[in-house]
Amino acid sequence: MKKKSLIISMVILALCFALCVGCGEDEAEEQAAGPEGLSDTVNVLVMNRSAGSRVCEGLPEDYKIEKVSDPADFKSKLKSGSFDIAISPSVVAAQAYGEGGKNITCISPTTLGGVYVYGNGISGWGFTPKTLAKKTIVCLGRDSEEKAIIKKVMMDKGAAFSTVRFDYVDSQKDLITVAKDYGTIVAARRPYASRIAKIEGVNELLDLNEYYYDEESEDIVTEVMVANNKMIETREDDIKIIIADYKAALDKVGKTKTQLVFYADSDRGTKLMKRFNKAMYSIDKTLMGGKAFSSDYYYTMR
C-alpha cells in the first residue's frame, strides 16, 4: 500500500513539474513576443496632400491623423510638441528643432527627391541654376524646403542666390492657382508638383534633385518621420510598433512617381539624414540656430 502511494505521489509531482515548466515556457514566449498592440492612440501630424499623407491613410485605426495645410501652422505644432509622430518636410523639422522644439527626434527619411522649378510660358531649354538670378520664385510657406534646396543648388554652382526674390503662398491650392499665371516661376515637390506640371503652358525648368545629386551623390531628403521625445521616453514599445505599421502602410501604397522610403531595419536612413542636414547646414547655419546638428536629433534603431 505504501509503495502504491509513493508511486502516485511521484506521478503527481511529475505532472506538477511539467505544468510549471510549460507555464514558464509560455511566459518566456509571451515576453519575447513583446506587446501585441499600441498602448494608446497615436496622434500623427502630416502636411495635407503631401507624399506622407498618402501613406498615413493606410495606417490602422489606432492612429489619429491630423492633416495641416498651412506650413506655418505645421511648424508651430512641431515646436509645441502637440503630436506623437509627424511626417514633416525635412528642413521644417530641422528648423523647428533649432528654434526651440527640442522635443523632436528624427527617425527616418520617408520621401526622397522630386523637387522641381516650373515656369508658365517660360522655356526650359538651356535653363540652369544661374538663370534663376534676379528672378521671382513662388514657394509654399516661408520655411519652404524648395527655397532651401534652391539656395544650396545655386551656391554650389556659384550663382547669385542673393539676387533671387521669393514670394510665398499658404497652401498647395494657392500654389497651383499662382502657377496658372503667365510668366510665373514656382518651386514645388511631388506629389502636388505633378498637378502643376499638367497646367497648360507650364514647363519644367529645373529638376533640383539632379543638381543636388551631382554635388552630394545622394538624393534630397524631402520628408522625414519625427517623434515627440515624450513618446520615446514613455512609450518605447509603441515606437517599435509605429515603425512596423508605417512600413506596412508604405508597402500598401504601390507604384508611384514619388520616391517613398522608410528605413526600419538599418542605419541607412540615419546616414542619409545626417548627410543631408550637414549639406544644408553648410549653406544656412540658421537651420539650427547657428549650432551644428546634435547626435540627439537622430533616433537609434533598437
N, C-alpha and C positions, 0 to 999 in steps of 0.2 A: 504493500500500500504506500509505504514511504517512497519507494522507488518510482511508483506511478506519479505521485505528487511532485517529485523532483523533476520528472520529465515534463510534466505540464507546466511547471514554473519556468523551466528553461525555454520552452516554446513561447510562452507569454513574453519573456524577456527579449527573445529574438525578434518577435513581432514589434515590440515597442521600439527596439533599436532601429529596425528597418523603417518604421514610421518617422522616427526622429531624423534619420539620415535623409529620408525623402523630403521632409519639410525643409531641412537645411538646404537641399539642392534647389528646391522650388524658390526659396527665399533668395539664394545666390543668383539664380537665373533672373528673378524679378529685378534685383539690384543692378545686374549687368545690363538689363534692357533699358534702364533709365525711365524717365517719365513717359506716360502714354499720350499725353496731350498738354496743351498750354495751361498754365496755372490760372490765367485770366485773359480777358480780351486784349488784343494788341492794337493800339492806335497807330495807324500808318498815315504819314503825311506825304503827299506827292503833288507835283505840278500837274494841272489839268491838261489833258491831251498830250502829255509827254510820252516818251517811249516807256518809261517806268510805269505809267498809269495803266497801260495795256496789260502789263504783266501782273500788276496788283489785282486786276479784275479776276484773275484766276486763283487768288488765294482763298483758303477755306473760310467758312462763316465766322470763325473766331476773330477775324481781322476786321476792324472798323476803318474804312478808307476815307480820308478827307482830302478831296481834290481842291487845290488852290489855284486860281487864275492869275492873281496879282503877284508878280515876283517879289515886290517889297513886303507884302503880307507874308509870303512864304518864308522869307529870310527872318522876319520878325518872330515868327513861330519857332524857327530853328533856334534862335538866340534865347528865347524864353524857356525852351525845353518842354513845350506843350505837345509832346509826341513821344511815342515809344521807339518807332522806327520811321525813317524818312528816306525816300528816294529823291535825291537832290542833285541839281546841277553841281558839278564838282567844284567850280570856282565859288559858287554861292555858299556851299558848305564850308569851304576854307575861310571865306570872309566872315561868316557867322562865328566860327571858332576864334578867329583872330580878333574879333570885335567884342569879345567877352562871353561868347557862348561856349565856355569850356566844358559844358556837359556833353559835348559831341565826340563820338568815337567813330572813325571811318572803318567799315567792314570790308567792302569790296566794290570795284567798279561794276556798274550794271549796263552801261552803254558806252560804245566807243565810236569815234569818228562821226561822219555825217554832218559836218558844219560847212555851210556854203555862203557865198555872196552872190546876190542876184541883182540884175538891173532891168528896169522896164524901158524898152526902147533903146537899150544900150547893147552894143555888140560885145561879145566875149572874146572875139578874135584879137589875139595879141595882148590881152589884158593880163597884168601882173600885179603883185602887191604894191609896187611902186606907183602904179596907175591910180591907186586909191588916195594918193596925196592930194590934199585940198578938196576932197570930195566930202559930201554929207552922207552918212550911213545911218539908217534907222534900225534900231535893235529892240528886243523885248527886255525892258527893265534896265535900270541904271547899273545893276550888278551883272550885266549880261556876260555870259560865258563867251558869246561871239565877239564882244568888244575886246575881251582879254586875249582871245586867240588871234584876232586881227593885229593887236599890238605886238604879240610875240612874232608872228609871221613877218610883219613889216620891219621890225627891228632886226630880225635875222637877215633880211635882205638889204639892210641899210637904207630903207625907205623912210620918208619924213612923216612918221606917225603923228607928231605933234601938230601937223597941219590939218589932220582929219577932224571933222566936226561930227558929233553923234547926236541924233535925236532919239527919243525913247517913247515907246508905247507900253500900255499896261496889260495887254492881253494878246494871245495869239490871233484872235479875231481881228483886233485892230491892226496887227502887223500885216495880215493878209489884205485888209482893206487898203492900207497905205501902199502896198506893193502894186496895186492896180493903177496907181497914178504914173503917168508917163514921165520918164526921166528920174524916177526914184531908184535909189540903191538900198537894198535891205540885206541884213545878215540873218540867217536862220539855220536851224538844225532839224534833222529828221525827228519825228515823222511829219511835223507840220510844214517843213521845208518842201516836202513833196507836193503839197497843195499850192504853194507859191510858184513852184516850177511849172505848174499847169496853167497859170494865168496867161492869157493871150498877150504877146509882146514881151514877156519876161524871158530873159536869157541867163544862164549860169555864167557868172564872171570868174569866180574862183572856187575851187574845192580846197578849203583851208586845211583839211586833213592831209592832203597830198604834200603841201608845203611843210607842214609840221613834221610829217614822217621823214621827209628828205633831211631835215635837220636833226631829229631826235631818234630816228629808227624805231619809233613806236607810234601807235595811234593816239589821238586825243582822247583823254578820259572825259567823256561828256557828262555822264551821270554816275552817282555813287550811292550805295546804301550806307546810311549812318544810323547809329543807335544812341539813344539817350543813355548817358553813363549810369543813371539810376537803374535802368533795365539790366545792364551788365552786372552791376553790383548786387542786385536783389533777385534777379530772375535769370541767372546764368543758364539754367537748363532750357528756359524758354528761348534764349538766343540761339541755341543749337537747333531747336525745332523750327524757328523762324528761317534760319539759313536753309534748312532742308525743304521747307514749304515754298520758299521763294524759288529755289532751284527747280522744284517740281512744277510751279506755275510757269516758269520760263520755258520749260520743256513743252508745255501745252500750247505756247504761242504759235509755233510752227514757222513757216517760211516768211521772212520779212526783209525788206531792204535795210532796215535799221540793224546795226550790229549790236545785238543784245548779248551780254555776257554775265557770268557770275562765277566767281572762284571760291567754291565752298570747301574744296579739298586740298588746296595748295596755297603757297605764299606768292603765287604768280600775281594775284590781284594786288597785294600789298606792294610788290616791287613796281608794278605799273603806276600805282598811285603816288609812290614816293618819287619816281622819275618825273611824272607829270607835274607834281607840286613843286619839285625842285626847278623844273624848267620855267614854270610860271613865276615862281618867286624870284628867279634871276632877272626878270624884266619888270617886276612890280612887287616890291617889298611891302607895300601896304596891304597885301593879301592877308598877312598875319600880324598886322600892326607893327611892322618893322622887325619882327623876330622870325627866325627860321622855324620850319615845321618841327614840332616835338615828336619824339617816338610814341608818346602817349596818345597821339592823334590816331594811331593805327591799331586796329584790333588784331590780336594774335589768335589764330585758329586753334581750338583745343580739341 
